Amino acid sequence: MYRSATAISRSFLPRTASSLSFGSLSSPTRSALPVRTLSVSASLSTTQHDPSSTPTPRNKTSTISRWKPTCLYCTQGMCTMLEDPAHLEKFNHSCSEELRVDVAELKNKRSQEFDYFLVLDLEGKVEILEFPVVLVDAKTLNVVDLFHRFVRPSKMSEQRINEYIEGKYGKLGVDRVWHDTAIPFEEVIQNFEDWLTQHRLWGKEQGGHLDRAAFVTCGNWDVKTKIPQQCTLTKMKLPSYFMEWINLKDVYLNFYKRRATGMMTMMRELQLPLLGSHHLGIDDAKNITRVLQRMLADGALVQITARRHSPENVEYLFENRIR
């Protein structure tokens, strides 16, 4: 199942990969509160960022760090090369360090209702193909851990799966790692519940709801639509911890008084460079985490924006929201 160091390396590198360095950027001025530079270093998983599309940093103290591609076997607990110096030098194995926030940037941070945020960004239109979650400490804004699984469709032929994955992940250079590691959705949910239990954020004895934590998504689609669809497809009951969530776009609208239709718009307005590959779920989850970190550092109160009362009945809690 596992290849040599050279073969694994090729699984992660884009067809035109090259070494670059990036730093955090200062955000535009906002009328309600002064916006500062949030120093968050980050790394790319597969592709390079085009510096020409990034606004010039206003703060000369912005941190600059050399990125490494993320080991996508490691994110799923399946890396067998953790003692190989060449592999460790080539690939990043720590999400907490690459998304660490400078304590000096937390002056405007306010107390939150939750202790932790679970940043979720699914991939897959027909069936879920990728299930990444980044666990963020609401007090320090730092990343505590991440959960990442590639998901194998249950209702597709092998030929259709191969075509689907080649079209989705082949251009990112991660189709091989997907084929090596993808597991059925039911197993992903079991793994995820074990992970939640490990962090004491969920337990069946607690009634199945999250404890001191909430999902954060960029839109309502992930939790409102796609997870229920996948549960129906795989004939499993919708877990009760998917009954409420935070749509970051709605919080962004009410805090900054600006409409942002998606992750790319929020990052552009906050002058955060896109790092990694857009539509690779783990990279998108990390970039959404960077937006969340900036908003929390600026003083945003991040609250539940939607609550499900039944599979068909969802209540939206913000009057002013992205529709």
Secondary structure in CASP SS format (residue, H / E / C, confidence):
PFRMAT SS
TARGET T0000
AUTHOR 0000-0000-0000
METHOD secondary structure of the structure
MODEL  1
M C 1.00
Y C 1.00
R C 1.00
S C 1.00
A H 1.00
T H 1.00
A H 1.00
I H 1.00
S H 1.00
R H 1.00
S H 1.00
F H 1.00
L C 1.00
P C 1.00
R C 1.00
T C 1.00
A C 1.00
S C 1.00
S C 1.00
L C 1.00
S E 1.00
F E 1.00
G E 1.00
S C 1.00
L C 1.00
S C 1.00
S C 1.00
P C 1.00
T C 1.00
R C 1.00
S C 1.00
A C 1.00
L C 1.00
P C 1.00
V C 1.00
R C 1.00
T C 1.00
L C 1.00
S C 1.00
V E 1.00
S C 1.00
A C 1.00
S C 1.00
L C 1.00
S C 1.00
T C 1.00
T C 1.00
Q C 1.00
H C 1.00
D C 1.00
P H 1.00
S H 1.00
S H 1.00
T C 1.00
P C 1.00
T C 1.00
P C 1.00
R C 1.00
N C 1.00
K C 1.00
T C 1.00
S C 1.00
T C 1.00
I E 1.00
S E 1.00
R E 1.00
W C 1.00
K C 1.00
P C 1.00
T E 1.00
C C 1.00
L C 1.00
Y C 1.00
C H 1.00
T H 1.00
Q H 1.00
G C 1.00
M C 1.00
C C 1.00
T C 1.00
M C 1.00
L C 1.00
E C 1.00
D C 1.00
P H 1.00
A H 1.00
H H 1.00
L H 1.00
E H 1.00
K H 1.00
F C 1.00
N E 1.00
H C 1.00
S C 1.00
C H 1.00
S H 1.00
E H 1.00
E H 1.00
L C 1.00
R C 1.00
V E 1.00
D C 1.00
V H 1.00
A H 1.00
E H 1.00
L C 1.00
K C 1.00
N C 1.00
K C 1.00
R C 1.00
S C 1.00
Q C 1.00
E C 1.00
F C 1.00
D C 1.00
Y E 1.00
F E 1.00
L E 1.00
V E 1.00
L E 1.00
D C 1.00
L C 1.00
E E 1.00
G C 1.00
K C 1.00
V C 1.00
E C 1.00
I C 1.00
L C 1.00
E E 1.00
F E 1.00
P E 1.00
V E 1.00
V E 1.00
L E 1.00
V E 1.00
D E 1.00
A C 1.00
K C 1.00
T C 1.00
L C 1.00
N C 1.00
V E 1.00
V E 1.00
D E 1.00
L E 1.00
F E 1.00
H E 1.00
R E 1.00
F E 1.00
V E 1.00
R E 1.00
P C 1.00
S C 1.00
K C 1.00
M C 1.00
S C 1.00
E H 1.00
Q H 1.00
R H 1.00
I H 1.00
N H 1.00
E H 1.00
Y H 1.00
I H 1.00
E H 1.00
G H 1.00
K H 1.00
Y H 1.00
G H 1.00
K H 1.00
L H 1.00
G C 1.00
V C 1.00
D H 1.00
R H 1.00
V H 1.00
W H 1.00
H H 1.00
D H 1.00
T H 1.00
A C 1.00
I E 1.00
P E 1.00
F H 1.00
E H 1.00
E H 1.00
V H 1.00
I H 1.00
Q H 1.00
N H 1.00
F H 1.00
E H 1.00
D H 1.00
W H 1.00
L H 1.00
T H 1.00
Q H 1.00
H C 1.00
R C 1.00
L C 1.00
W C 1.00
G C 1.00
K H 1.00
E H 1.00
Q H 1.00
G C 1.00
G C 1.00
H C 1.00
L C 1.00
D C 1.00
R C 1.00
A E 1.00
A E 1.00
F E 1.00
V E 1.00
T E 1.00
C C 1.00
G C 1.00
N C 1.00
W H 1.00
D H 1.00
V H 1.00
K H 1.00
T H 1.00
K H 1.00
I H 1.00
P H 1.00
Q H 1.00
Q H 1.00
C H 1.00
T H 1.00
L H 1.00
T C 1.00
K C 1.00
M C 1.00
K C 1.00
L C 1.00
P C 1.00
S H 1.00
Y H 1.00
F H 1.00
M C 1.00
E E 1.00
W E 1.00
I E 1.00
N E 1.00
L H 1.00
K H 1.00
D H 1.00
V H 1.00
Y H 1.00
L H 1.00
N H 1.00
F H 1.00
Y H 1.00
K C 1.00
R C 1.00
R C 1.00
A C 1.00
T C 1.00
G C 1.00
M H 1.00
M H 1.00
T H 1.00
M H 1.00
M H 1.00
R H 1.00
E H 1.00
L C 1.00
Q C 1.00
L C 1.00
P C 1.00
L C 1.00
L C 1.00
G C 1.00
S C 1.00
H C 1.00
H C 1.00
L C 1.00
G H 1.00
I H 1.00
D H 1.00
D H 1.00
A H 1.00
K H 1.00
N H 1.00
I H 1.00
T H 1.00
R H 1.00
V H 1.00
L H 1.00
Q H 1.00
R H 1.00
M H 1.00
L H 1.00
A H 1.00
D H 1.00
G C 1.00
A C 1.00
L C 1.00
V C 1.00
Q C 1.00
I C 1.00
T C 1.00
A E 1.00
R E 1.00
R E 1.00
H C 1.00
S C 1.00
P C 1.00
E C 1.00
N C 1.00
V E 1.00
E E 1.00
Y E 1.00
L C 1.00
F C 1.00
E C 1.00
N C 1.00
R C 1.00
I C 1.00
R C 1.00
END
